[in-house]
Amino acid sequence: MFSPDQLVVVIPREDIESGDLGPVLEALNSCFVSPERARTAMGAVELVIEGYEHIPTELFEMEPVRHFVRRLDGEFPYWLYFLGLGGLSLRLIFGCFLPPFLDEAERRQQFAHRLGAVMENRWLPAMSDVAAFAGLAAAELDARTASVFDHYFRSSAPAIATS
C-alpha cells in the first residue's frame, strides 16, 4: 500500500516460505518509477512481515525470514535510502545479517564487524546510486547517511534484539 507519506510493504508468511520475491520486489521497485517518486520515498518505506505473530522468536532469528531477506537484499540493496528510521524494518534487515541468537554482549561485538563490510561494499554504494537517480544534492545524501548512522549505529546497535 502506498500513501504520499509512506509505503508499507506487507510480506506474507506464504511468500517467505515459498521464496516468492516477486510481490515485494514489485512494491519496492515502485520507488524507482521516477526521480520524484524516489525522493518522496526516501525514509518512507516500512516492511511488515505477517504470519509469525504467534511465534515468540525474533523474526530475524528465524531461518526462513533470514534466507528471504538475504535473497531480497541481493535484488534490492537500497535499505539505507528507503527504509524509515522510526520503525523496525532496518533492525530486521540488520538482524538478518548478524548470527542468530546472540546475547547483548555478542551483538555489540558482532554488529560493526558483520555489518561493516555489507555497509561499505553494498548498502552505502546502493544508497549513493539511488540518491543520484533521485537527483539528491550531496548535502541531502550526507544528511541521510548521518541520520542512519546516528540512529542505528551509535544509539541502537546493542538494542537490535529488542526490535
Backbone hydrogen bonds, N-H to C=O, Kabsch-Sander energy under -0.5 kcal/mol:
donor,donor_aa,acceptor,acceptor_aa,energy
3,S,6,Q,-2.7
7,L,44,A,-2.9
8,V,1,M,-2.0
8,V,6,Q,-0.5
9,V,7,L,-0.6
9,V,46,E,-3.2
10,V,8,V,-0.7
11,I,9,V,-0.5
11,I,48,V,-3.5
13,R,50,E,-1.1
15,D,12,P,-0.8
16,I,12,P,-1.7
17,E,13,R,-2.9
18,S,14,E,-2.0
19,G,15,D,-1.3
20,D,15,D,-1.3
21,L,19,G,-1.0
25,L,21,L,-2.8
26,E,22,G,-2.5
27,A,23,P,-2.0
28,L,24,V,-2.7
29,N,25,L,-3.0
30,S,26,E,-0.7
30,S,27,A,-0.7
31,C,28,L,-1.8
32,F,29,N,-2.0
33,V,30,S,-1.3
38,A,34,S,-2.3
39,R,35,P,-2.2
40,T,36,E,-2.4
41,A,37,R,-2.3
42,M,38,A,-0.6
42,M,39,R,-0.8
43,G,81,Y,-1.4
44,A,41,A,-2.5
45,V,82,F,-2.4
46,E,7,L,-2.5
48,V,9,V,-2.8
50,E,11,I,-2.2
50,E,48,V,-0.6
55,I,52,Y,-1.8
61,E,58,E,-1.7
62,M,59,L,-1.7
63,E,61,E,-0.5
66,R,62,M,-2.7
67,H,63,E,-2.7
68,F,64,P,-2.2
69,V,65,V,-2.9
70,R,66,R,-2.3
71,R,67,H,-2.2
72,L,68,F,-2.8
73,D,69,V,-2.7
74,G,70,R,-1.3
75,E,71,R,-0.8
75,E,72,L,-1.2
76,F,72,L,-2.4
81,Y,78,Y,-0.7
82,F,78,Y,-2.2
83,L,79,W,-2.4
84,G,45,V,-2.2
90,L,84,G,-0.5
92,L,88,L,-2.2
93,I,89,S,-2.4
94,F,90,L,-3.2
95,G,91,R,-2.7
96,C,92,L,-1.7
97,F,93,I,-0.6
97,F,94,F,-1.5
98,L,95,G,-1.1
107,R,103,D,-2.6
108,R,104,E,-2.4
109,Q,105,A,-1.9
110,Q,106,E,-2.6
111,F,107,R,-2.4
112,A,108,R,-0.6
113,H,109,Q,-0.6
114,R,110,Q,-3.4
115,L,111,F,-2.3
116,G,112,A,-2.1
117,A,113,H,-0.7
118,V,114,R,-0.6
119,M,115,L,-3.1
120,E,116,G,-2.8
121,N,117,A,-2.8
122,R,118,V,-1.9
123,W,118,V,-2.1
124,L,119,M,-2.7
126,A,122,R,-2.1
127,M,123,W,-2.2
128,S,124,L,-2.3
129,D,125,P,-2.3
130,V,126,A,-2.3
131,A,127,M,-2.1
132,A,128,S,-2.1
133,F,129,D,-2.2
134,A,130,V,-2.5
135,G,131,A,-0.7
135,G,132,A,-0.7
136,L,131,A,-2.6
141,L,137,A,-2.1
142,D,138,A,-2.7
143,A,139,A,-2.2
144,R,140,E,-2.2
145,T,141,L,-2.7
146,A,142,D,-2.5
147,S,143,A,-2.3
148,V,144,R,-2.4
149,F,145,T,-2.5
150,D,146,A,-2.9
151,H,147,S,-2.7
152,Y,148,V,-2.7
153,F,148,V,-0.7
153,F,149,F,-1.2
154,R,149,F,-1.7
155,S,150,D,-1.0
159,A,156,S,-0.9
160,I,157,A,-1.2
161,A,158,P,-0.5
162,T,159,A,-1.8
163,S,160,I,-1.3
